[in-house]
Amino acid sequence: MSARFPTLLASHRQIPAIGLGTYQVDDAAVQALVCQALTLGYRHIDTAEGYHNEAGVGRALSAYFKQGLTPREDIFITSKLWSGNANWGQVPKTYDASLAAFESSLDKLQLDYLDLYLIHAPFKTQDNIAQWRALSHLKKTGRVRFIGVSNFNQSHIESLIKAGLPKPDVNQIELHPWCQKPELVAYLMANKILPMAYSSLVALANWRTEPQLESAKNVQMMQLSQDPNSVIQGLAAKHQVSQAQLLLRWALELGYAVIPKSLQPNHLAENLELFHFKLDDETMTELGKLEMGEGVSWPNGDPSK
Ligand SMILES: NC(=O)c1ccc[n+]([C@@H]2O[C@H](COP(=O)([O-])OP(=O)(O)OC[C@H]3O[C@@H](n4cnc5c(N)ncnc54)[C@H](OP(=O)(O)O)[C@@H]3O)[C@@H](O)[C@H]2O)c1
């Protein structure tokens, strides 16, 4: 793996520090996006059963591997099991259904193993446990290198451990200066569970501006995003980087992996350029003061709450 894109080490596990998010990129568009990202040097692609774009990611990976430039083991692929929420009229996945969903994801991705497989969100504890048992089996049998959860809080994770199952390798959660989850992060770090930050760029004025992309970002946050004299804008200027780079570097400074999403080639390139600068203590302290509470990425509220 190129030294330009360092990996994060969490208890001897290597997971790329920067990945490409693909939420709300449809199956047709994702193929070109992933090809472009891999060519630029992205080495981690984040997808999910629930994004309905695994087949497009798979077509991009297959075409990329055929070029013979990069071996499979140098590309890190994450997908997620859609757990199923009875309150939304869905059938929660059983142990067997979880194994079947994994095989279906792998098929669509045209892969014979995954690097990371996550339970997308916690719904009912007994379902989480059955699903986690399935993921643990997949890891034990070598079908996936790392397993983890997403949107789980401490009590969700403790219920897996109390059931006698292994700890997750990763928890993918919404993390940015407006949503810092200090207690959960301290718990994850103490337990060597890597925090993978999603929606790192919520504080940007252009974050999910397309009308169909819903979120719980409120009017006060929108106004703050557009303020040319905001703290984030000032700190980005101080470090001579873009606001996006500042927000992503904040996460790296704290030891989180990041998975920004962009459809713009210049943004894709910029989001990889995070290693020519560092954030000093003063900047980290200023960013630390911006906490605003729960995550806003999910329109119906932060699922870890
Ligand atoms: N596990 C979960 O529940 C969960 C939830 C949400 C997200 N995720 C994962 O995390 C990924 C990232 O989160 P996200 O999709 O919410 O979005 P994000 O990466 O926080 O932000 C994306 C937005 O920022 C803009 N952007 C990206 N780079 C930029 C740059 N350098 N300068 C200016 N604007 C920039 C993009 O617009 P342009 O296209 O115009 O650049 C887009 O509007 C998702 O795609 C998904 O893979 C997981």
The ligand as an SDF file (V2000), in Angstrom:
LIG
                    3D

 48 52  0  0  0  0  0  0  0  0999 V2000
  -23.3630    3.8080    8.4710 N   0  0  0  0  0  0  0  0  0  0  0  0
  -24.2330    4.7920    8.2820 C   0  0  0  0  0  0  0  0  0  0  0  0
  -25.3400    4.8250    8.8480 O   0  0  0  0  0  0  0  0  0  0  0  0
  -23.8490    5.9100    7.3580 C   0  0  0  0  0  0  0  0  0  0  0  0
  -24.6320    7.0910    7.3200 C   0  0  0  0  0  0  0  0  0  0  0  0
  -24.2310    8.1070    6.4550 C   0  0  0  0  0  0  0  0  0  0  0  0
  -23.0950    7.9630    5.6760 C   0  0  0  0  0  0  0  0  0  0  0  0
  -22.3740    6.7960    5.7110 N   0  0  0  0  0  0  0  0  0  0  0  0
  -21.1930    6.5790    4.8470 C   0  0  0  0  0  0  0  0  0  0  0  0
  -20.3480    7.7260    4.9570 O   0  0  0  0  0  0  0  0  0  0  0  0
  -20.1660    8.3130    3.6640 C   0  0  0  0  0  0  0  0  0  0  0  0
  -19.9600    9.8290    3.7730 C   0  0  0  0  0  0  0  0  0  0  0  0
  -21.0450   10.4560    4.4180 O   0  0  0  0  0  0  0  0  0  0  0  0
  -22.0950   11.3710    3.6170 P   0  0  0  0  0  0  0  0  0  0  0  0
  -22.4720   10.6930    2.3530 O   0  0  0  0  0  0  0  0  0  0  0  0
  -23.1150   11.7810    4.5890 O   0  0  0  0  0  0  0  0  0  0  0  0
  -21.3220   12.6510    3.1830 O   0  0  0  0  0  0  0  0  0  0  0  0
  -19.9710   13.4680    3.4740 P   0  0  0  0  0  0  0  0  0  0  0  0
  -18.8150   12.7280    2.9440 O   0  0  0  0  0  0  0  0  0  0  0  0
  -19.9640   13.9280    4.8770 O   0  0  0  0  0  0  0  0  0  0  0  0
  -20.2770   14.7390    2.5730 O   0  0  0  0  0  0  0  0  0  0  0  0
  -20.6440   14.6520    1.2250 C   0  0  0  0  0  0  0  0  0  0  0  0
  -21.0390   16.0330    0.7600 C   0  0  0  0  0  0  0  0  0  0  0  0
  -19.9220   16.9180    0.8610 O   0  0  0  0  0  0  0  0  0  0  0  0
  -19.5770   17.4390   -0.4130 C   0  0  0  0  0  0  0  0  0  0  0  0
  -18.1030   17.3880   -0.5160 N   0  0  0  0  0  0  0  0  0  0  0  0
  -17.3080   16.2960   -0.4780 C   0  0  0  0  0  0  0  0  0  0  0  0
  -16.0110   16.6520   -0.5500 N   0  0  0  0  0  0  0  0  0  0  0  0
  -15.9840   18.0010   -0.6470 C   0  0  0  0  0  0  0  0  0  0  0  0
  -14.9410   18.9400   -0.7780 C   0  0  0  0  0  0  0  0  0  0  0  0
  -13.6540   18.5970   -0.7950 N   0  0  0  0  0  0  0  0  0  0  0  0
  -15.2750   20.2560   -0.8760 N   0  0  0  0  0  0  0  0  0  0  0  0
  -16.5790   20.6380   -0.8510 C   0  0  0  0  0  0  0  0  0  0  0  0
  -17.6130   19.7760   -0.7400 N   0  0  0  0  0  0  0  0  0  0  0  0
  -17.3150   18.4610   -0.6360 C   0  0  0  0  0  0  0  0  0  0  0  0
  -20.2380   16.5440   -1.4310 C   0  0  0  0  0  0  0  0  0  0  0  0
  -20.6090   17.2740   -2.5570 O   0  0  0  0  0  0  0  0  0  0  0  0
  -19.8470   17.0660   -3.9760 P   0  0  0  0  0  0  0  0  0  0  0  0
  -20.3380   15.7600   -4.5180 O   0  0  0  0  0  0  0  0  0  0  0  0
  -20.3160   18.2380   -4.7540 O   0  0  0  0  0  0  0  0  0  0  0  0
  -18.3850   17.0780   -3.7070 O   0  0  0  0  0  0  0  0  0  0  0  0
  -21.4870   16.0730   -0.6820 C   0  0  0  0  0  0  0  0  0  0  0  0
  -22.5340   17.0130   -0.7620 O   0  0  0  0  0  0  0  0  0  0  0  0
  -21.4430    7.8820    2.9260 C   0  0  0  0  0  0  0  0  0  0  0  0
  -21.3460    8.0800    1.5390 O   0  0  0  0  0  0  0  0  0  0  0  0
  -21.5600    6.4540    3.3740 C   0  0  0  0  0  0  0  0  0  0  0  0
  -20.6520    5.6350    2.6650 O   0  0  0  0  0  0  0  0  0  0  0  0
  -22.7270    5.7930    6.5660 C   0  0  0  0  0  0  0  0  0  0  0  0
  1  2  1  0
  2  3  2  0
  2  4  1  0
  4  5  1  0
  4 48  2  0
  5  6  2  0
  6  7  1  0
  7  8  2  0
  8  9  1  0
  8 48  1  0
  9 10  1  0
  9 46  1  0
 10 11  1  0
 11 12  1  0
 11 44  1  0
 12 13  1  0
 13 14  1  0
 14 15  2  0
 14 16  1  0
 14 17  1  0
 17 18  1  0
 18 19  2  0
 18 20  1  0
 18 21  1  0
 21 22  1  0
 22 23  1  0
 23 24  1  0
 23 42  1  0
 24 25  1  0
 25 26  1  0
 25 36  1  0
 26 27  1  0
 26 35  1  0
 27 28  2  0
 28 29  1  0
 29 30  1  0
 29 35  2  0
 30 31  1  0
 30 32  2  0
 32 33  1  0
 33 34  2  0
 34 35  1  0
 36 37  1  0
 36 42  1  0
 37 38  1  0
 38 39  2  0
 38 40  1  0
 38 41  1  0
 42 43  1  0
 44 45  1  0
 44 46  1  0
 46 47  1  0
M  CHG  2   8   1  16  -1
M  END
$$$$
